[in-house]
């Protein structure tokens, strides 16, 4: 009886130690990012030569969602909308979104995106602006474009770089866009590398504005001699366990790996990034 009592007490003590003495075990249940995707710009040097072959390799690595961009053959890479939808579907991949030039052939882009089964059309780059008046004009353009895209059955959004998170005339341009665009017509894609590289806190931003963001870009970086140098995931300074947990809690829907610089080669980085995403527990 004494032995049984000792074991019971020891068991309770151990349980108490794990329950209250371990931050990891006391935290909420751990999660993983499944599925995850890739922005095809990551393989921009290879994709135009063999779109189907490169897409097949990415699918085999574990990327189940693709985001395209306006390449030399258009964002459907020379394929008809139904053709690319079927091709990717047979591999278990969905083409979710594309970056595109919203000032050119908007109606055509809407038709092609609908035919291929996309959900989002995204402005990838505006460039630094000289004044907040310039950002006001951009917000107005986004509202008009977003209304047309919504009426076409899709969602329109903006993908940031670091410049929209750097103060201008006492304001943060990204926050101005969030406050001055209609949520019905304009959503956002948060590049988690660029917001952090601009010196802002991605997790805090998501806690405040997360409902406006539906997609995010996942890429890592280090600062070398004051310059941003991108690295394979897990080899840089971005705390993705914390940030992605916050992103999920605030409604993020799509998680897309992107890489613009490569320690070895594009496909080596894409494989390393896919391996990282498969093992990541947040």
Secondary structure as GFF3:
##gff-version 3
##sequence-region A 1 282
A	DSSP	alpha_helix	2	21	.	.	.	ID=ss1
A	DSSP	alpha_helix	23	26	.	.	.	ID=ss2
A	DSSP	beta_strand	37	39	.	.	.	ID=ss3
A	DSSP	three_ten_helix	40	43	.	.	.	ID=ss4
A	DSSP	alpha_helix	44	47	.	.	.	ID=ss5
A	DSSP	alpha_helix	51	61	.	.	.	ID=ss6
A	DSSP	beta_strand	65	68	.	.	.	ID=ss7
A	DSSP	alpha_helix	81	89	.	.	.	ID=ss8
A	DSSP	beta_strand	94	100	.	.	.	ID=ss9
A	DSSP	alpha_helix	106	116	.	.	.	ID=ss10
A	DSSP	beta_strand	120	123	.	.	.	ID=ss11
A	DSSP	alpha_helix	132	151	.	.	.	ID=ss12
A	DSSP	beta_strand	155	159	.	.	.	ID=ss13
A	DSSP	three_ten_helix	162	165	.	.	.	ID=ss14
A	DSSP	beta_strand	167	168	.	.	.	ID=ss15
A	DSSP	beta_strand	171	172	.	.	.	ID=ss16
A	DSSP	alpha_helix	173	180	.	.	.	ID=ss17
A	DSSP	beta_strand	186	191	.	.	.	ID=ss18
A	DSSP	alpha_helix	192	197	.	.	.	ID=ss19
A	DSSP	alpha_helix	202	209	.	.	.	ID=ss20
A	DSSP	three_ten_helix	210	212	.	.	.	ID=ss21
A	DSSP	beta_strand	213	218	.	.	.	ID=ss22
A	DSSP	beta_strand	220	224	.	.	.	ID=ss23
A	DSSP	beta_strand	227	231	.	.	.	ID=ss24
A	DSSP	alpha_helix	240	249	.	.	.	ID=ss25
A	DSSP	beta_strand	254	257	.	.	.	ID=ss26
A	DSSP	alpha_helix	266	279	.	.	.	ID=ss27
###
